[in-house]
Amino acid sequence: MAGGWTTQRWTEKFTEQAAMFRASVGGADPAAPVPSCPGWTFTELVLHVGRFLQTSLEYLRSGSTVRLRLPPVPVDVVPLDYLDAQLALAAEVLPDVPGNRPAWTFSPASPDLAWVWHRRIAHEVDLRRWDAQAALRELVKGDTDFAVDGIEESLGTLLAAKYAADVPPTAEGTALVQLTDVPEAWVVKLAPGLVPEVRAAWPGEETDVRVTGEAQIVHYGLWGRLPLPATGDRNVLGVLKLD
């Protein structure tokens, strides 16, 4: 698995982040805006997380190795009740599915194994927890190790999914992502029609883009939640950003 993480650790992170997310949205005005998600209110945020869990968990529950025809978007649901049902299902399914169980995944750079979904679910709920807490001005800082894992997922898995989309990016070039509070550093090579190449950085490498900062800032910066401390080619930099 990735960087020493296990399904148990990702499940523990999911449980932690889900509890904070539920506490935030449960006390918010459903019609209040969520500034980090333009056009969304807390109602849309709650429904998004519920729908994300419903669809993602289906791969863990079924063990399907092909892309599923997912259930339709629910209508006429009470948003918090819908969320609670999906959170309860996740709490049941995530600890029960081993990471090496075959399952279809969404990126050409990831193996078709269940742990990819454990990781994605933990980080998606964390991101939406950030959205909710930031909107309420109650933001809680996360931990560095989890942020590093999120950066690795963004660069090594989600970026490849972006290049596999129906309209993939056309930017070509290299980017260095260098963390300042921990020793991790990566170089990403982008080229149209190819899965991005991601590897550990070599000392003194010259790249088209340089991203340098603390793990928390870089992680949420890649998702557009914080200003990304970066210089260089704007086209290459635009591809690195995920949201």
C-alpha positions as CSV (number, residue, x, y, z in Angstrom):
1,M,0.0,0.0,0.0
2,A,1.0,3.7,-0.2
3,G,3.7,5.1,2.1
4,G,3.1,2.7,5.0
5,W,-0.6,3.5,5.2
6,T,-3.1,0.7,5.8
7,T,-6.8,0.3,5.4
8,Q,-7.1,0.4,9.2
9,R,-5.3,3.8,9.3
10,W,-7.4,5.2,6.5
11,T,-10.6,3.9,8.2
12,E,-9.5,5.6,11.4
13,K,-9.0,8.9,9.5
14,F,-12.4,8.5,7.9
15,T,-14.0,8.0,11.3
16,E,-12.3,11.1,12.7
17,Q,-13.0,13.3,9.7
18,A,-16.6,12.1,9.3
19,A,-17.4,13.0,12.9
20,M,-16.0,16.5,12.5
21,F,-17.9,16.9,9.2
22,R,-21.2,15.7,10.7
23,A,-20.8,18.0,13.7
24,S,-20.2,21.0,11.4
25,V,-23.0,20.5,8.9
26,G,-25.4,19.5,11.7
27,G,-25.1,22.9,13.3
28,A,-25.0,24.9,10.1
29,D,-27.8,26.8,8.3
30,P,-28.6,24.4,5.4
31,A,-29.0,27.5,3.1
32,A,-25.7,29.1,4.1
33,P,-23.1,29.3,1.3
34,V,-19.9,27.2,1.3
35,P,-17.3,29.7,-0.1
36,S,-14.7,27.1,-1.0
37,C,-17.4,25.4,-3.2
38,P,-18.8,28.2,-5.4
39,G,-22.5,27.9,-5.9
40,W,-23.0,25.3,-3.1
41,T,-24.9,25.7,0.1
42,F,-24.5,23.4,3.1
43,T,-27.4,21.3,1.6
44,E,-25.4,20.7,-1.6
45,L,-22.3,19.9,0.5
46,V,-24.2,17.3,2.6
47,L,-25.8,15.7,-0.5
48,H,-22.5,15.6,-2.3
49,V,-20.8,13.6,0.6
50,G,-23.8,11.3,0.9
51,R,-23.8,10.6,-2.8
52,F,-20.0,10.2,-2.9
53,L,-20.1,7.6,-0.2
54,Q,-23.1,5.8,-1.7
55,T,-21.3,5.3,-5.0
56,S,-17.8,4.7,-3.7
57,L,-18.9,2.1,-1.2
58,E,-20.6,0.1,-3.9
59,Y,-17.2,-0.9,-5.3
60,L,-16.2,-2.2,-1.9
61,R,-19.5,-3.9,-1.2
62,S,-19.6,-5.6,-4.6
63,G,-16.0,-6.3,-5.3
64,S,-16.7,-5.5,-8.9
65,T,-13.6,-5.3,-11.1
66,V,-15.5,-3.4,-13.9
67,R,-17.1,0.0,-13.7
68,L,-20.6,-0.3,-12.3
69,R,-23.8,1.3,-13.5
70,L,-24.4,3.2,-10.3
71,P,-27.8,3.8,-8.6
72,P,-29.6,7.0,-9.6
73,V,-29.2,10.2,-7.7
74,P,-31.7,10.1,-4.9
75,V,-34.6,12.5,-4.9
76,D,-36.8,13.8,-2.1
77,V,-34.4,12.8,0.7
78,V,-33.8,14.6,3.9
79,P,-30.1,15.6,3.4
80,L,-28.9,14.9,6.9
81,D,-30.8,11.6,7.1
82,Y,-29.3,10.6,3.8
83,L,-25.8,11.5,5.0
84,D,-26.3,9.6,8.3
85,A,-27.3,6.5,6.4
86,Q,-24.2,6.6,4.2
87,L,-21.9,7.4,7.1
88,A,-23.3,4.4,9.0
89,L,-22.8,2.2,5.9
90,A,-19.2,3.3,5.6
91,A,-18.6,2.6,9.3
92,E,-19.8,-0.9,8.6
93,V,-18.1,-1.6,5.2
94,L,-14.7,0.0,5.5
95,P,-13.3,-2.1,8.4
96,D,-14.7,-5.2,6.8
97,V,-13.1,-5.1,3.4
98,P,-9.4,-6.1,3.1
99,G,-7.2,-3.8,1.1
100,N,-6.1,-6.5,-1.2
101,R,-9.6,-7.4,-2.4
102,P,-10.0,-6.8,-6.1
103,A,-12.2,-3.8,-7.0
104,W,-12.4,-1.5,-10.0
105,T,-10.7,1.8,-9.4
106,F,-10.8,5.2,-11.2
107,S,-7.2,5.8,-12.2
108,P,-4.9,4.2,-14.7
109,A,-2.1,4.7,-12.2
110,S,-3.7,2.8,-9.4
111,P,-4.1,-1.0,-8.9
112,D,-7.6,-2.4,-9.0
113,L,-7.6,-3.1,-5.3
114,A,-9.9,-2.0,-2.5
115,W,-7.3,0.1,-0.6
116,V,-7.5,2.7,-3.3
117,W,-11.1,3.3,-2.3
118,H,-10.3,3.3,1.4
119,R,-7.8,6.1,0.8
120,R,-10.0,8.1,-1.6
121,I,-12.9,8.0,0.9
122,A,-10.8,9.2,3.8
123,H,-9.4,12.1,1.9
124,E,-12.6,13.2,0.3
125,V,-14.4,13.3,3.6
126,D,-11.4,15.3,5.0
127,L,-11.6,17.8,2.1
128,R,-15.3,18.3,2.7
129,R,-14.7,18.6,6.5
130,W,-12.3,21.4,5.6
131,D,-15.0,23.1,3.4
132,A,-17.6,22.9,6.1
133,Q,-15.3,24.1,8.9
134,A,-13.8,26.9,6.8
135,A,-17.3,28.2,5.9
136,L,-18.1,28.3,9.7
137,R,-14.7,29.8,10.6
138,E,-14.0,26.8,12.8
139,L,-11.2,25.3,10.8
140,V,-9.2,22.6,12.6
141,K,-5.6,21.9,11.4
142,G,-5.0,18.4,10.2
143,D,-1.9,16.3,10.7
144,T,1.2,16.4,8.5
145,D,1.4,12.6,7.8
146,F,-2.1,12.5,6.5
147,A,-1.5,15.6,4.3
148,V,1.6,13.9,2.8
149,D,-0.5,10.9,1.9
150,G,-3.0,13.2,0.4
151,I,-0.3,14.8,-1.8
152,E,0.9,11.4,-2.9
153,E,-2.7,10.4,-3.8
154,S,-3.2,13.7,-5.7
155,L,0.1,13.4,-7.7
156,G,0.2,9.6,-8.1
157,T,-3.5,8.7,-8.6
158,L,-5.8,11.6,-9.2
159,L,-3.6,13.4,-11.7
160,A,-3.5,10.3,-13.9
161,A,-7.3,10.1,-13.7
162,K,-7.4,13.7,-14.9
163,Y,-5.3,12.7,-18.0
164,A,-7.6,9.7,-18.6
165,A,-10.7,12.0,-18.8
166,D,-12.7,12.5,-22.0
167,V,-11.0,15.9,-22.5
168,P,-7.6,15.4,-21.0
169,P,-5.1,18.3,-20.3
170,T,-2.7,19.1,-23.1
171,A,0.0,20.8,-21.0
172,E,3.5,19.3,-21.2
173,G,6.3,19.8,-18.7
174,T,7.7,18.9,-15.3
175,A,6.9,20.0,-11.8
176,L,8.8,19.8,-8.5
177,V,6.7,19.5,-5.3
178,Q,9.0,20.1,-2.4
179,L,7.8,20.0,1.2
180,T,9.5,22.2,3.8
181,D,8.4,20.6,7.1
182,V,9.1,17.0,6.1
183,P,11.7,15.6,3.7
184,E,9.3,14.4,0.9
185,A,9.8,15.8,-2.6
186,W,8.4,14.6,-5.9
187,V,9.0,15.4,-9.6
188,V,6.0,15.0,-11.9
189,K,6.4,14.7,-15.7
190,L,3.4,15.6,-17.8
191,A,2.8,14.7,-21.5
192,P,-0.4,14.6,-23.5
193,G,-1.7,11.0,-24.0
194,L,0.5,9.5,-21.3
195,V,0.0,8.6,-17.6
196,P,1.9,11.2,-15.6
197,E,5.2,10.0,-14.3
198,V,5.8,10.6,-10.6
199,R,9.0,9.8,-8.8
200,A,11.1,11.0,-5.9
201,A,13.0,14.3,-6.7
202,W,16.7,14.3,-7.3
203,P,18.8,17.1,-5.6
204,G,19.2,20.2,-7.8
205,E,16.7,19.2,-10.5
206,E,15.4,21.9,-12.8
207,T,11.7,21.8,-13.6
208,D,9.1,24.0,-15.3
209,V,7.2,24.5,-12.0
210,R,8.3,24.6,-8.4
211,V,5.8,24.1,-5.6
212,T,7.4,24.6,-2.2
213,G,5.7,24.7,1.2
214,E,4.5,22.9,4.3
215,A,2.5,19.7,3.7
216,Q,-0.8,21.1,4.9
217,I,-0.5,24.2,2.6
218,V,0.6,22.2,-0.4
219,H,-2.1,19.5,0.1
220,Y,-5.0,21.9,0.4
221,G,-3.4,24.2,-2.2
222,L,-3.5,21.4,-4.8
223,W,-7.3,21.3,-4.1
224,G,-7.6,25.0,-4.5
225,R,-8.5,25.6,-0.8
226,L,-5.4,27.6,-0.1
227,P,-3.0,29.6,-2.3
228,L,-0.5,27.2,-3.7
229,P,3.1,28.4,-3.1
230,A,4.3,27.9,-6.6
231,T,6.3,29.5,-9.4
232,G,6.8,28.7,-13.1
233,D,4.8,27.6,-16.1
234,R,1.1,28.5,-15.5
235,N,-0.2,25.8,-17.9
236,V,1.7,23.0,-16.1
237,L,0.7,24.5,-12.7
238,G,-2.9,24.5,-13.7
239,V,-2.9,20.8,-14.4
240,L,-1.5,20.0,-10.9
241,K,-4.6,21.7,-9.3
242,L,-7.4,19.3,-8.9
243,D,-10.5,21.4,-8.1
